[in-house]
Amino acid sequence: MRIQHILLFLTPLLFYNCETVFFEEETPFTAQAIFDEAWEFADREYSFFEYKEIDWNAVRAEYDSRIDSVMNREDLFDVIADMLFELRDGHVNLRSSFDRSRNWRWFLDYPPNYNFDVLERNYFKEEQQFVGAFIVHDFEDVGYMHYRSFSSTASEGALNYIMEKFKNHKGIIVDIRDNGGGSSGNVTRIARRFTQESILVGRERYRNGIGHNDFSEWENVRLEPYEPDSDIENDTIAYHFTKPVVLLTNRSCYSAASFFTQYMKALPNVTVMGDWTGGGGGAPTFTELANGWILRVSNTQFESPDGFNIEDGIPPDEQVGLRQEDEIAGIDTILEEALAFLRK
Amino acid sequence: MKKALYFFCLFFASTSLLAQNEPTKKEQRKQRKQEQLNQTNRYFVLEVLGTYRNVQDLATSNQIYNGFGGGIGFGGFQMRNNNIQEFRGRGGYNGISSRAGVSTDDFWGNFSYVYLRKLKNPKFFLGGQANFLSQVRYTDILSNSSLHWELVGSLGITARAQSPFTIPLLKKQVATYAQVYLPLIAYVSRPIYGVTVSGEMEHYVSALGRLGNTSMEFGMHFPIRKNNANRLRISYQWDFLRWRDNEVHKVVTGQHAISIGLLVSMIQAENISPNL
C-alpha cells in the first residue's frame, strides 16, 4: 500500500466538522448575551420603529441596566418581556416553557362590544347551523355567518353552502368579533366570495436590511374573485354574494382579522360596523434564542390603497357600541343595527 | 457485337457483386458503436447513505443545528478508455436540533451529471459537472418562519484522481479515487423574507465568490467476488454550501455522508480494467 493510499483514507478525517469554521459564533448562555440577542433580533427585523416613533436604543439602555449575571431565568424573561412591551405590538411575543410575554392593551383598554352568550341564548336559540368553521343563522331575510378564528379552515364546500343558502336574502352579516386572527389563506378564501371582479385591497412591504427604514418596494395586493373548479362548477349554484354585506368588528379583531377587514372594506358592497379592529398589520417572523426561547416580531407592513397603515387598527364605517343596558336585556346592539341597516 | 454485349454484362455483374461486399453507412455506424461498447464498463448504481449535517442559517437564528440521518441514491456510472461519465441522484433526511433542543426536519436531494476526460497522466481526470441541490428545513415551532430552503443549480468543473492498489493480507485489488467539484456559476433560490411560509423566493445568479460551494468525495470500489463483474463502492462525501442573502442573512451547511453502493454491471469491456 503506497503512502498516497494511506493519505486517501486519512483525508476524510480532515473534513470533520470543517464547515463550522464558517459559522458565526453562537450566542453564549448568559443573561446579558440572551438579552442582547433578543434586542438585536428585534432591531434588524421589526417593521414599525419609525411608524411608532420608538427609540429602540434608548429602550435598550433602560432595560439593560436591569440585567445582572446572577439573575434567574424567570427574572431574565420578565426584563426582556418588559422591553418588548415597549413595542406596543400584539405580534411581539417571547415564549418560554413557563410563560408567554404579551401586550394586550390593543383590546384590554377598550370595551369588548361582544357577548357570545347573548347571541347563543337570544338569537340562535339552538337553531344555528355549524357549517364547517362557521356558525350560520338564518334571519329569514338576512343571512348571518359567524367566524371565530382564522386558524379554522374555511373550506370551499362550507362557503359554497353558505353562498347558496343566502343567495336570495337581502344581505349577509359576517361577524368576526373576537376573532384574534390565524391563517392568511383563510382571509383570501372568504373575502373573494363577496366580489366578482379583481379589487386592489392594499399594499405590503417587508424589512430587508439593517436600517429601521430598510424595506422592500411596496407591492400591490389584489383580491381575485373565487373561481370554482371547472369539474365541479354548477350553473345553478351561487358561488358569490355581491349584495349588501355588513362586517361586524371589535377591538379583539387582530392580525388576520384586521387583514380581512381591510380586504372587505375595499369592496363596494361591504359596510364595516362596530368598533375599530385591534390592528396587527405586521406579519411576524420568528427566531430561536440561545436558551431555546422563541421570539417573534412583526416583519412587514400593510397599508390600504389610500395609504392608511392598519397596524393600529381599522376604523369602522359605522361606529356602534354594545350598550350595557341592551346587553343586560339580552340584546346585541351592534347586531340589531346591522339587521336594520340591511333591511332598510 | 455479341462479344461486346458479353463483356458488358460480365462487367456489370462483377461491379454489382463488389458493391454488395462494401459495408453501408448504417453498418459502419453499428460497427463503431460495437467497438465503443467493447471499450466500455457501464454500471447501474444503487446506494445507501449514513449522513451527518451541520447548519447555521442566520435567517432563522444564530443557533447551530446538527444531527444524523440517512439517504438513498441511484445512478449510472460509465468508464471508457479515455473518459468517465456518471449520473447520480441522491436524497435523504436528517433529524437536526439546536443545543437547546429545538428540533428541525432537514430534507435534501441532489442530482448531478459528470463528464470527465482522462489527462496525459492516466490517473487524473478533468471535466465538467451539472448539479442541482435542494435543501429544505422545517422547524415546526417557528410557525411563520418554519420553512427555510436553498435550491442551487450549478455548472462547474470536476477533477478526479484514481489509482488501483492491493489490500494487503486480503490481497484484494481495489480502485481508489478522490473527486472534487467546484461550481463556477449557479442559480440560487432562498426565502425572500422572514415570513417564509409564504413560499416567496428570491432568485440569484451567482458566480464563484458570493456562493461558496464544493463537493469532495473519497472512495474505493472493488469486485464483489472474483470473476464477478459487479462491484461494491464505499465512499465518503463532504458537501459544503455557504451563501449570503444580504448584509444580515447568511446560511452555511455541511453534510458528511458515508455510502455503500452496489455497482451492477450492465456492460463489461473486453480490454478496459474496471480498476483504472
Interface residues (C-beta under 8 A of the other chain):
Chain A: M1 R2 Q4 H5 L8 F9 T11 P12 F15 Y16 N17 C18 E19 T20 F22 F23 E24 E25 E26 T27 E37 F41 R44 E45 Y206 R207 N208 G209 I210 S216 A283 P284 T285 F286 T287 E288 L289 A290 N291 G292 I294 R296 N299 T300
Chain B: N54 Q56 L58 T60 S61 N62 Q63 I64 S98 R99 A100 G101 V102 T139 I141 L142 S143 N144 S145 S146 S163 F165 T166 I167 P168 T176 A178 I192 Y193 G194 V195 G212 M216 F218 Y236 W238 F240 R242 N246 E247 V248 K250 V252 T253 G254 H256
